[in-house]
């Protein structure tokens, strides 16, 4: 049998036990206590019994401790396998994902894993499975997400230009008001709710096909909705159609919800009834039109989606009156949760 390896002399049993008390690594604690027994004059067999291992393992601990000190008794993280793609190849893959496929060249309008795996083979001669490529993409921060709808004729510069100029627009409106007037930012939109209702996703067992009722009748109503995310409040009316008269009624409703002495800047799209010359705008409201074909700038669009997903979809409405009742119920559920309006409606570009 080989001779026992001596422990390094710059540690003592008391120091080893103190290190064990301060360590949160259970394996390191066990090894420190076993070696502390040796420092106290115990045999290697006693140390092995204390550590629950064999003599050869104790010898390995001694060698690791002598070479690396207490840190040498911490299990190293396994290096794992060599990645298929290096950093340069990952950057190239990210670039092709961001630019998207060319339908005439790649034959698809969106990248699938099998398409990207083929691109990796064509470009780098590296064969990679869909599962491995999926792990690589997730490690790079990519997820398969639903695309946000965008109008096909939208000006690419409209949204960034509006956001850039928004503080100046607010300042110009503020300059027309008495000094010290509080400003409330409101957003407004309309949503149609009818018997031709939507069907949303639902939890179901894999392999099954859940069903939901679907009506073919056409009675409908419109929710005129507006929110002030900073204050967590909203104002709405449910009316039979969208027109100037309905918009005037809604503006009066918003005006009543604005805090006394405050002034509301109401951001809204450029629908005809929003900018009609016959529209009466209350004195405590200034209309600020959003760029055309840019619904992404209006958080009320997200409010409609939330209300449909949680309260209005997957239903059969018996009549127009039933539609009114459910629309009022859904809106009241929303305004009863001001934190929900804040969460959905706050925009950093508008609220800083």
Secondary structure, DSSP 8 states (H G I E B T S, - for coil): --------TT--HHHHHHHHHH---HHHHHHHHHHHHHHTT--HHHHHHHHTS-HHHHHHHHHHHHHHGGGGGS---------SS-HHHHHHHHHHHHH---HHHHS-SS--HHHHHHHHHHHH-----HHHHHHHHHHTT----------TT--TTHHHHHHHHHHHHHHHHHHTS-TT--EEEEEEEEEEEESS---------TT------------EEEEEEEEETTTTEEEEEEESS-SHHHHHHHHHHHHHHS-TT-EEEEEE---GGGS-TT----TTEEEEE--TT-GGG-THHHHHHHHIIIIISS----SHHHHHHHHHHHHHHHHT-HHHHHHHH--HHHH-
